[in-house]
Amino acid sequence: MSRICEITGKKMIVGNKVSHSNIKTKRRFYPNLQTKKFYIPEEDKWITLKVSTSAIRNINKKGISACIKEAREKGFLKV
């Protein structure tokens, strides 16, 4: 499975690793992804999502239904 947040769309970005002697080599920065189960009361079912920790904070703030609706509109969630 890919390392992309299903709510916010966060994914890997590329940057440079800089050594003490200032030599730059390419490296990857991965998002902090967690696999979590969420309960959707409107549909009366559990859903498992791979979400970033910032998405978990958004879900706690807005609610799972609003976040899923937003993610579907933006095309991040295919469910």
mmCIF file as gemmi writes it, N, C-alpha and C atoms, coordinates in Angstrom:
data_model
loop_
_atom_site.group_PDB
_atom_site.id
_atom_site.type_symbol
_atom_site.label_atom_id
_atom_site.label_alt_id
_atom_site.label_comp_id
_atom_site.label_asym_id
_atom_site.label_entity_id
_atom_site.label_seq_id
_atom_site.pdbx_PDB_ins_code
_atom_site.Cartn_x
_atom_site.Cartn_y
_atom_site.Cartn_z
_atom_site.occupancy
_atom_site.B_iso_or_equiv
_atom_site.pdbx_formal_charge
_atom_site.auth_seq_id
_atom_site.auth_asym_id
_atom_site.pdbx_PDB_model_num
ATOM 1 N N . MET Axp A 1 ? 0.841 -1.179 0 1 0 ? 1 A 1
ATOM 2 C CA . MET Axp A 1 ? 0 0 0 1 0 ? 1 A 1
ATOM 3 C C . MET Axp A 1 ? 0.889 1.245 0 1 0 ? 1 A 1
ATOM 4 N N . SER Axp A 2 ? 0.465 2.288 -0.682 1 0 ? 2 A 1
ATOM 5 C CA . SER Axp A 2 ? 1.283 3.478 -0.796 1 0 ? 2 A 1
ATOM 6 C C . SER Axp A 2 ? 1.287 4.283 0.5 1 0 ? 2 A 1
ATOM 7 N N . ARG Axp A 3 ? 2.303 5.097 0.645 1 0 ? 3 A 1
ATOM 8 C CA . ARG Axp A 3 ? 2.459 5.913 1.846 1 0 ? 3 A 1
ATOM 9 C C . ARG Axp A 3 ? 1.836 7.286 1.618 1 0 ? 3 A 1
ATOM 10 N N . ILE Axp A 4 ? 0.51 7.293 1.464 1 0 ? 4 A 1
ATOM 11 C CA . ILE Axp A 4 ? -0.228 8.531 1.239 1 0 ? 4 A 1
ATOM 12 C C . ILE Axp A 4 ? -1.381 8.575 2.232 1 0 ? 4 A 1
ATOM 13 N N . CYS Axp A 5 ? -1.576 9.724 2.869 1 0 ? 5 A 1
ATOM 14 C CA . CYS Axp A 5 ? -2.687 9.901 3.804 1 0 ? 5 A 1
ATOM 15 C C . CYS Axp A 5 ? -3.988 9.931 3.009 1 0 ? 5 A 1
ATOM 16 N N . GLU Axp A 6 ? -4.976 9.165 3.484 1 0 ? 6 A 1
ATOM 17 C CA . GLU Axp A 6 ? -6.241 9.059 2.76 1 0 ? 6 A 1
ATOM 18 C C . GLU Axp A 6 ? -7.181 10.223 3.051 1 0 ? 6 A 1
ATOM 19 N N . ILE Axp A 7 ? -6.859 11.058 4.028 1 0 ? 7 A 1
ATOM 20 C CA . ILE Axp A 7 ? -7.701 12.208 4.356 1 0 ? 7 A 1
ATOM 21 C C . ILE Axp A 7 ? -7.107 13.507 3.811 1 0 ? 7 A 1
ATOM 22 N N . THR Axp A 8 ? -5.821 13.755 4.058 1 0 ? 8 A 1
ATOM 23 C CA . THR Axp A 8 ? -5.206 15.015 3.653 1 0 ? 8 A 1
ATOM 24 C C . THR Axp A 8 ? -4.434 14.921 2.346 1 0 ? 8 A 1
ATOM 25 N N . GLY Axp A 9 ? -4.095 13.703 1.906 1 0 ? 9 A 1
ATOM 26 C CA . GLY Axp A 9 ? -3.324 13.543 0.677 1 0 ? 9 A 1
ATOM 27 C C . GLY Axp A 9 ? -1.835 13.759 0.856 1 0 ? 9 A 1
ATOM 28 N N . LYS Axp A 10 ? -1.364 13.848 2.095 1 0 ? 10 A 1
ATOM 29 C CA . LYS Axp A 10 ? 0.064 14.032 2.33 1 0 ? 10 A 1
ATOM 30 C C . LYS Axp A 10 ? 0.827 12.822 1.834 1 0 ? 10 A 1
ATOM 31 N N . LYS Axp A 11 ? 1.987 13.069 1.212 1 0 ? 11 A 1
ATOM 32 C CA . LYS Axp A 11 ? 2.806 11.983 0.706 1 0 ? 11 A 1
ATOM 33 C C . LYS Axp A 11 ? 4.28 12.331 0.854 1 0 ? 11 A 1
ATOM 34 N N . MET Axp A 12 ? 5.123 11.416 0.402 1 0 ? 12 A 1
ATOM 35 C CA . MET Axp A 12 ? 6.552 11.602 0.519 1 0 ? 12 A 1
ATOM 36 C C . MET Axp A 12 ? 7.017 12.82 -0.273 1 0 ? 12 A 1
ATOM 37 N N . ILE Axp A 13 ? 7.979 13.558 0.288 1 0 ? 13 A 1
ATOM 38 C CA . ILE Axp A 13 ? 8.632 14.635 -0.441 1 0 ? 13 A 1
ATOM 39 C C . ILE Axp A 13 ? 10.13 14.355 -0.458 1 0 ? 13 A 1
ATOM 40 N N . VAL Axp A 14 ? 10.819 14.944 -1.402 1 0 ? 14 A 1
ATOM 41 C CA . VAL Axp A 14 ? 12.246 14.698 -1.584 1 0 ? 14 A 1
ATOM 42 C C . VAL Axp A 14 ? 13.014 15.945 -1.184 1 0 ? 14 A 1
ATOM 43 N N . GLY Axp A 15 ? 14.134 15.708 -0.507 1 0 ? 15 A 1
ATOM 44 C CA . GLY Axp A 15 ? 14.988 16.811 -0.108 1 0 ? 15 A 1
ATOM 45 C C . GLY Axp A 15 ? 16.428 16.351 -0.076 1 0 ? 15 A 1
ATOM 46 N N . ASN Axp A 16 ? 17.283 17.149 0.531 1 0 ? 16 A 1
ATOM 47 C CA . ASN Axp A 16 ? 18.695 16.835 0.609 1 0 ? 16 A 1
ATOM 48 C C . ASN Axp A 16 ? 19.105 16.496 2.031 1 0 ? 16 A 1
ATOM 49 N N . LYS Axp A 17 ? 19.961 15.481 2.147 1 0 ? 17 A 1
ATOM 50 C CA . LYS Axp A 17 ? 20.632 15.187 3.404 1 0 ? 17 A 1
ATOM 51 C C . LYS Axp A 17 ? 21.95 15.942 3.335 1 0 ? 17 A 1
ATOM 52 N N . VAL Axp A 18 ? 22.208 16.79 4.31 1 0 ? 18 A 1
ATOM 53 C CA . VAL Axp A 18 ? 23.401 17.632 4.28 1 0 ? 18 A 1
ATOM 54 C C . VAL Axp A 18 ? 24.351 17.168 5.37 1 0 ? 18 A 1
ATOM 55 N N . SER Axp A 19 ? 25.547 16.751 4.969 1 0 ? 19 A 1
ATOM 56 C CA . SER Axp A 19 ? 26.523 16.26 5.929 1 0 ? 19 A 1
ATOM 57 C C . SER Axp A 19 ? 27.255 17.431 6.595 1 0 ? 19 A 1
ATOM 58 N N . HIS Axp A 20 ? 28.118 17.08 7.538 1 0 ? 20 A 1
ATOM 59 C CA . HIS Axp A 20 ? 28.908 18.112 8.239 1 0 ? 20 A 1
ATOM 60 C C . HIS Axp A 20 ? 29.8 18.87 7.263 1 0 ? 20 A 1
ATOM 61 N N . SER Axp A 21 ? 30.275 18.171 6.231 1 0 ? 21 A 1
ATOM 62 C CA . SER Axp A 21 ? 31.128 18.82 5.228 1 0 ? 21 A 1
ATOM 63 C C . SER Axp A 21 ? 30.315 19.469 4.103 1 0 ? 21 A 1
ATOM 64 N N . ASN Axp A 22 ? 28.998 19.563 4.306 1 0 ? 22 A 1
ATOM 65 C CA . ASN Axp A 22 ? 28.072 20.24 3.393 1 0 ? 22 A 1
ATOM 66 C C . ASN Axp A 22 ? 27.885 19.5 2.067 1 0 ? 22 A 1
ATOM 67 N N . ILE Axp A 23 ? 28.104 18.179 2.067 1 0 ? 23 A 1
ATOM 68 C CA . ILE Axp A 23 ? 27.82 17.372 0.875 1 0 ? 23 A 1
ATOM 69 C C . ILE Axp A 23 ? 26.341 17.031 0.889 1 0 ? 23 A 1
ATOM 70 N N . LYS Axp A 24 ? 25.69 17.231 -0.239 1 0 ? 24 A 1
ATOM 71 C CA . LYS Axp A 24 ? 24.239 17.019 -0.316 1 0 ? 24 A 1
ATOM 72 C C . LYS Axp A 24 ? 23.934 15.732 -1.083 1 0 ? 24 A 1
ATOM 73 N N . THR Axp A 25 ? 23.136 14.872 -0.474 1 0 ? 25 A 1
ATOM 74 C CA . THR Axp A 25 ? 22.657 13.669 -1.134 1 0 ? 25 A 1
ATOM 75 C C . THR Axp A 25 ? 21.138 13.626 -0.978 1 0 ? 25 A 1
ATOM 76 N N . LYS Axp A 26 ? 20.492 13.057 -1.968 1 0 ? 26 A 1
ATOM 77 C CA . LYS Axp A 26 ? 19.03 13.012 -1.952 1 0 ? 26 A 1
ATOM 78 C C . LYS Axp A 26 ? 18.518 12.084 -0.853 1 0 ? 26 A 1
ATOM 79 N N . ARG Axp A 27 ? 17.414 12.466 -0.233 1 0 ? 27 A 1
ATOM 80 C CA . ARG Axp A 27 ? 16.74 11.633 0.766 1 0 ? 27 A 1
ATOM 81 C C . ARG Axp A 27 ? 15.254 11.868 0.669 1 0 ? 27 A 1
ATOM 82 N N . ARG Axp A 28 ? 14.482 11.037 1.378 1 0 ? 28 A 1
ATOM 83 C CA . ARG Axp A 28 ? 13.023 11.132 1.353 1 0 ? 28 A 1
ATOM 84 C C . ARG Axp A 28 ? 12.504 11.514 2.736 1 0 ? 28 A 1
ATOM 85 N N . PHE Axp A 29 ? 11.486 12.347 2.741 1 0 ? 29 A 1
ATOM 86 C CA . PHE Axp A 29 ? 10.781 12.7 3.967 1 0 ? 29 A 1
ATOM 87 C C . PHE Axp A 29 ? 9.397 12.074 3.881 1 0 ? 29 A 1
ATOM 88 N N . TYR Axp A 30 ? 9.105 11.127 4.779 1 0 ? 30 A 1
ATOM 89 C CA . TYR Axp A 30 ? 7.823 10.436 4.777 1 0 ? 30 A 1
ATOM 90 C C . TYR Axp A 30 ? 6.867 11.081 5.781 1 0 ? 30 A 1
ATOM 91 N N . PRO Axp A 31 ? 5.572 11.098 5.475 1 0 ? 31 A 1
ATOM 92 C CA . PRO Axp A 31 ? 4.607 11.613 6.461 1 0 ? 31 A 1
ATOM 93 C C . PRO Axp A 31 ? 4.439 10.616 7.604 1 0 ? 31 A 1
ATOM 94 N N . ASN Axp A 32 ? 4.037 11.11 8.755 1 0 ? 32 A 1
ATOM 95 C CA . ASN Axp A 32 ? 3.822 10.268 9.937 1 0 ? 32 A 1
ATOM 96 C C . ASN Axp A 32 ? 2.447 9.612 9.804 1 0 ? 32 A 1
ATOM 97 N N . LEU Axp A 33 ? 2.411 8.43 9.18 1 0 ? 33 A 1
ATOM 98 C CA . LEU Axp A 33 ? 1.148 7.746 8.9 1 0 ? 33 A 1
ATOM 99 C C . LEU Axp A 33 ? 0.847 6.693 9.955 1 0 ? 33 A 1
ATOM 100 N N . GLN Axp A 34 ? -0.41 6.602 10.324 1 0 ? 34 A 1
ATOM 101 C CA . GLN Axp A 34 ? -0.908 5.62 11.285 1 0 ? 34 A 1
ATOM 102 C C . GLN Axp A 34 ? -2.112 4.919 10.661 1 0 ? 34 A 1
ATOM 103 N N . THR Axp A 35 ? -2.245 3.633 10.917 1 0 ? 35 A 1
ATOM 104 C CA . THR Axp A 35 ? -3.429 2.895 10.489 1 0 ? 35 A 1
ATOM 105 C C . THR Axp A 35 ? -4.423 2.906 11.636 1 0 ? 35 A 1
ATOM 106 N N . LYS Axp A 36 ? -5.583 3.523 11.418 1 0 ? 36 A 1
ATOM 107 C CA . LYS Axp A 36 ? -6.571 3.705 12.485 1 0 ? 36 A 1
ATOM 108 C C . LYS Axp A 36 ? -7.941 3.232 12.011 1 0 ? 36 A 1
ATOM 109 N N . LYS Axp A 37 ? -8.736 2.749 12.962 1 0 ? 37 A 1
ATOM 110 C CA . LYS Axp A 37 ? -10.125 2.391 12.7 1 0 ? 37 A 1
ATOM 111 C C . LYS Axp A 37 ? -11.016 3.497 13.263 1 0 ? 37 A 1
ATOM 112 N N . PHE Axp A 38 ? -11.969 3.931 12.453 1 0 ? 38 A 1
ATOM 113 C CA . PHE Axp A 38 ? -12.901 4.973 12.861 1 0 ? 38 A 1
ATOM 114 C C . PHE Axp A 38 ? -14.318 4.444 12.72 1 0 ? 38 A 1
ATOM 115 N N . TYR Axp A 39 ? -15.182 4.848 13.646 1 0 ? 39 A 1
ATOM 116 C CA . TYR Axp A 39 ? -16.592 4.461 13.605 1 0 ? 39 A 1
ATOM 117 C C . TYR Axp A 39 ? -17.388 5.582 12.969 1 0 ? 39 A 1
ATOM 118 N N . ILE Axp A 40 ? -18.183 5.228 11.955 1 0 ? 40 A 1
ATOM 119 C CA . ILE Axp A 40 ? -19.047 6.198 11.284 1 0 ? 40 A 1
ATOM 120 C C . ILE Axp A 40 ? -20.474 5.929 11.743 1 0 ? 40 A 1
ATOM 121 N N . PRO Axp A 41 ? -21.029 6.786 12.611 1 0 ? 41 A 1
ATOM 122 C CA . PRO Axp A 41 ? -22.37 6.521 13.144 1 0 ? 41 A 1
ATOM 123 C C . PRO Axp A 41 ? -23.479 6.609 12.097 1 0 ? 41 A 1
ATOM 124 N N . GLU Axp A 42 ? -23.322 7.465 11.081 1 0 ? 42 A 1
ATOM 125 C CA . GLU Axp A 42 ? -24.362 7.598 10.059 1 0 ? 42 A 1
ATOM 126 C C . GLU Axp A 42 ? -24.546 6.298 9.274 1 0 ? 42 A 1
ATOM 127 N N . GLU Axp A 43 ? -23.446 5.608 8.999 1 0 ? 43 A 1
ATOM 128 C CA . GLU Axp A 43 ? -23.505 4.363 8.242 1 0 ? 43 A 1
ATOM 129 C C . GLU Axp A 43 ? -23.484 3.148 9.161 1 0 ? 43 A 1
ATOM 130 N N . ASP Axp A 44 ? -23.292 3.356 10.449 1 0 ? 44 A 1
ATOM 131 C CA . ASP Axp A 44 ? -23.236 2.305 11.466 1 0 ? 44 A 1
ATOM 132 C C . ASP Axp A 44 ? -22.202 1.238 11.106 1 0 ? 44 A 1
ATOM 133 N N . LYS Axp A 45 ? -20.979 1.697 10.762 1 0 ? 45 A 1
ATOM 134 C CA . LYS Axp A 45 ? -19.911 0.751 10.443 1 0 ? 45 A 1
ATOM 135 C C . LYS Axp A 45 ? -18.546 1.34 10.804 1 0 ? 45 A 1
ATOM 136 N N . TRP Axp A 46 ? -17.559 0.449 10.885 1 0 ? 46 A 1
ATOM 137 C CA . TRP Axp A 46 ? -16.182 0.833 11.151 1 0 ? 46 A 1
ATOM 138 C C . TRP Axp A 46 ? -15.435 0.899 9.829 1 0 ? 46 A 1
ATOM 139 N N . ILE Axp A 47 ? -14.496 1.841 9.727 1 0 ? 47 A 1
ATOM 140 C CA . ILE Axp A 47 ? -13.689 1.991 8.521 1 0 ? 47 A 1
ATOM 141 C C . ILE Axp A 47 ? -12.23 2.112 8.955 1 0 ? 47 A 1
ATOM 142 N N . THR Axp A 48 ? -11.339 1.429 8.238 1 0 ? 48 A 1
ATOM 143 C CA . THR Axp A 48 ? -9.911 1.492 8.524 1 0 ? 48 A 1
ATOM 144 C C . THR Axp A 48 ? -9.259 2.411 7.512 1 0 ? 48 A 1
ATOM 145 N N . LEU Axp A 49 ? -8.538 3.408 7.994 1 0 ? 49 A 1
ATOM 146 C CA . LEU Axp A 49 ? -7.876 4.383 7.135 1 0 ? 49 A 1
ATOM 147 C C . LEU Axp A 49 ? -6.407 4.493 7.503 1 0 ? 49 A 1
ATOM 148 N N . LYS Axp A 50 ? -5.585 4.794 6.509 1 0 ? 50 A 1
ATOM 149 C CA . LYS Axp A 50 ? -4.184 5.122 6.753 1 0 ? 50 A 1
ATOM 150 C C . LYS Axp A 50 ? -4.099 6.648 6.731 1 0 ? 50 A 1
ATOM 151 N N . VAL Axp A 51 ? -3.945 7.247 7.908 1 0 ? 51 A 1
ATOM 152 C CA . VAL Axp A 51 ? -4.015 8.702 8.036 1 0 ? 51 A 1
ATOM 153 C C . VAL Axp A 51 ? -2.766 9.246 8.711 1 0 ? 51 A 1
ATOM 154 N N . SER Axp A 52 ? -2.441 10.496 8.406 1 0 ? 52 A 1
ATOM 155 C CA . SER Axp A 52 ? -1.342 11.175 9.076 1 0 ? 52 A 1
ATOM 156 C C . SER Axp A 52 ? -1.814 11.661 10.442 1 0 ? 52 A 1
ATOM 157 N N . THR Axp A 53 ? -0.863 11.989 11.302 1 0 ? 53 A 1
ATOM 158 C CA . THR Axp A 53 ? -1.233 12.444 12.641 1 0 ? 53 A 1
ATOM 159 C C . THR Axp A 53 ? -1.947 13.791 12.585 1 0 ? 53 A 1
ATOM 160 N N . SER Axp A 54 ? -1.625 14.611 11.599 1 0 ? 54 A 1
ATOM 161 C CA . SER Axp A 54 ? -2.354 15.879 11.464 1 0 ? 54 A 1
ATOM 162 C C . SER Axp A 54 ? -3.795 15.622 11.028 1 0 ? 54 A 1
ATOM 163 N N . ALA Axp A 55 ? -4.026 14.564 10.252 1 0 ? 55 A 1
ATOM 164 C CA . ALA Axp A 55 ? -5.391 14.209 9.855 1 0 ? 55 A 1
ATOM 165 C C . ALA Axp A 55 ? -6.187 13.701 11.057 1 0 ? 55 A 1
ATOM 166 N N . ILE Axp A 56 ? -5.525 12.998 11.979 1 0 ? 56 A 1
ATOM 167 C CA . ILE Axp A 56 ? -6.201 12.545 13.198 1 0 ? 56 A 1
ATOM 168 C C . ILE Axp A 56 ? -6.658 13.745 14.015 1 0 ? 56 A 1
ATOM 169 N N . ARG Axp A 57 ? -5.833 14.78 14.064 1 0 ? 57 A 1
ATOM 170 C CA . ARG Axp A 57 ? -6.216 16.011 14.77 1 0 ? 57 A 1
ATOM 171 C C . ARG Axp A 57 ? -7.402 16.683 14.088 1 0 ? 57 A 1
ATOM 172 N N . ASN Axp A 58 ? -7.418 16.691 12.741 1 0 ? 58 A 1
ATOM 173 C CA . ASN Axp A 58 ? -8.549 17.262 12.002 1 0 ? 58 A 1
ATOM 174 C C . ASN Axp A 58 ? -9.825 16.483 12.255 1 0 ? 58 A 1
ATOM 175 N N . ILE Axp A 59 ? -9.709 15.148 12.328 1 0 ? 59 A 1
ATOM 176 C CA . ILE Axp A 59 ? -10.881 14.312 12.583 1 0 ? 59 A 1
ATOM 177 C C . ILE Axp A 59 ? -11.426 14.58 13.977 1 0 ? 59 A 1
ATOM 178 N N . ASN Axp A 60 ? -10.531 14.747 14.949 1 0 ? 60 A 1
ATOM 179 C CA . ASN Axp A 60 ? -10.977 15.068 16.306 1 0 ? 60 A 1
ATOM 180 C C . ASN Axp A 60 ? -11.668 16.429 16.361 1 0 ? 60 A 1
ATOM 181 N N . LYS Axp A 61 ? -11.237 17.35 15.52 1 0 ? 61 A 1
ATOM 182 C CA . LYS Axp A 61 ? -11.797 18.706 15.524 1 0 ? 61 A 1
ATOM 183 C C . LYS Axp A 61 ? -13.12 18.783 14.757 1 0 ? 61 A 1
ATOM 184 N N . LYS Axp A 62 ? -13.134 18.273 13.512 1 0 ? 62 A 1
ATOM 185 C CA . LYS Axp A 62 ? -14.299 18.418 12.629 1 0 ? 62 A 1
ATOM 186 C C . LYS Axp A 62 ? -15.277 17.252 12.701 1 0 ? 62 A 1
ATOM 187 N N . GLY Axp A 63 ? -14.767 16.062 13.003 1 0 ? 63 A 1
ATOM 188 C CA . GLY Axp A 63 ? -15.587 14.86 12.961 1 0 ? 63 A 1
ATOM 189 C C . GLY Axp A 63 ? -15.24 14.021 11.744 1 0 ? 63 A 1
ATOM 190 N N . ILE Axp A 64 ? -15.413 12.717 11.874 1 0 ? 64 A 1
ATOM 191 C CA . ILE Axp A 64 ? -15.018 11.796 10.807 1 0 ? 64 A 1
ATOM 192 C C . ILE Axp A 64 ? -15.86 11.978 9.552 1 0 ? 64 A 1
ATOM 193 N N . SER Axp A 65 ? -17.159 12.235 9.699 1 0 ? 65 A 1
ATOM 194 C CA . SER Axp A 65 ? -18.038 12.358 8.529 1 0 ? 65 A 1
ATOM 195 C C . SER Axp A 65 ? -17.659 13.552 7.67 1 0 ? 65 A 1
ATOM 196 N N . ALA Axp A 66 ? -17.361 14.685 8.297 1 0 ? 66 A 1
ATOM 197 C CA . ALA Axp A 66 ? -16.983 15.888 7.555 1 0 ? 66 A 1
ATOM 198 C C . ALA Axp A 66 ? -15.64 15.696 6.848 1 0 ? 66 A 1
ATOM 199 N N . CYS Axp A 67 ? -14.697 15.031 7.509 1 0 ? 67 A 1
ATOM 200 C CA . CYS Axp A 67 ? -13.38 14.806 6.915 1 0 ? 67 A 1
ATOM 201 C C . CYS Axp A 67 ? -13.452 13.837 5.743 1 0 ? 67 A 1
ATOM 202 N N . ILE Axp A 68 ? -14.276 12.799 5.864 1 0 ? 68 A 1
ATOM 203 C CA . ILE Axp A 68 ? -14.427 11.838 4.764 1 0 ? 68 A 1
ATOM 204 C C . ILE Axp A 68 ? -15.094 12.509 3.566 1 0 ? 68 A 1
ATOM 205 N N . LYS Axp A 69 ? -16.096 13.327 3.83 1 0 ? 69 A 1
ATOM 206 C CA . LYS Axp A 69 ? -16.774 14.042 2.745 1 0 ? 69 A 1
ATOM 207 C C . LYS Axp A 69 ? -15.794 14.96 2.019 1 0 ? 69 A 1
ATOM 208 N N . GLU Axp A 70 ? -14.974 15.679 2.773 1 0 ? 70 A 1
ATOM 209 C CA . GLU Axp A 70 ? -13.977 16.585 2.21 1 0 ? 70 A 1
ATOM 210 C C . GLU Axp A 70 ? -12.941 15.821 1.379 1 0 ? 70 A 1
ATOM 211 N N . ALA Axp A 71 ? -12.498 14.665 1.893 1 0 ? 71 A 1
ATOM 212 C CA . ALA Axp A 71 ? -11.488 13.862 1.195 1 0 ? 71 A 1
ATOM 213 C C . ALA Axp A 71 ? -12.042 13.291 -0.1 1 0 ? 71 A 1
ATOM 214 N N . ARG Axp A 72 ? -13.315 12.909 -0.118 1 0 ? 72 A 1
ATOM 215 C CA . ARG Axp A 72 ? -13.936 12.388 -1.335 1 0 ? 72 A 1
ATOM 216 C C . ARG Axp A 72 ? -14.062 13.486 -2.393 1 0 ? 72 A 1
ATOM 217 N N . GLU Axp A 73 ? -14.379 14.714 -1.966 1 0 ? 73 A 1
ATOM 218 C CA . GLU Axp A 73 ? -14.493 15.832 -2.903 1 0 ? 73 A 1
ATOM 219 C C . GLU Axp A 73 ? -13.15 16.151 -3.541 1 0 ? 73 A 1
ATOM 220 N N . LYS Axp A 74 ? -12.071 16.062 -2.745 1 0 ? 74 A 1
ATOM 221 C CA . LYS Axp A 74 ? -10.733 16.356 -3.252 1 0 ? 74 A 1
ATOM 222 C C . LYS Axp A 74 ? -10.125 15.184 -4 1 0 ? 74 A 1
ATOM 223 N N . GLY Axp A 75 ? -10.73 13.997 -3.896 1 0 ? 75 A 1
ATOM 224 C CA . GLY Axp A 75 ? -10.253 12.837 -4.635 1 0 ? 75 A 1
ATOM 225 C C . GLY Axp A 75 ? -9.212 12.009 -3.912 1 0 ? 75 A 1
ATOM 226 N N . PHE Axp A 76 ? -9.011 12.238 -2.611 1 0 ? 76 A 1
ATOM 227 C CA . PHE Axp A 76 ? -8.022 11.477 -1.849 1 0 ? 76 A 1
ATOM 228 C C . PHE Axp A 76 ? -8.566 10.124 -1.424 1 0 ? 76 A 1
ATOM 229 N N . LEU Axp A 77 ? -9.847 10.042 -1.159 1 0 ? 77 A 1
ATOM 230 C CA . LEU Axp A 77 ? -10.47 8.822 -0.663 1 0 ? 77 A 1
ATOM 231 C C . LEU Axp A 77 ? -11.369 8.245 -1.746 1 0 ? 77 A 1
ATOM 232 N N . LYS Axp A 78 ? -11.136 6.991 -2.096 1 0 ? 78 A 1
ATOM 233 C CA . LYS Axp A 78 ? -11.877 6.372 -3.199 1 0 ? 78 A 1
ATOM 234 C C . LYS Axp A 78 ? -13.069 5.55 -2.718 1 0 ? 78 A 1
ATOM 235 N N . VAL Axp A 79 ? -13.29 5.468 -1.413 1 0 ? 79 A 1
ATOM 236 C CA . VAL Axp A 79 ? -14.356 4.624 -0.849 1 0 ? 79 A 1
ATOM 237 C C . VAL Axp A 79 ? -15.698 5.266 -1.045 1 0 ? 79 A 1
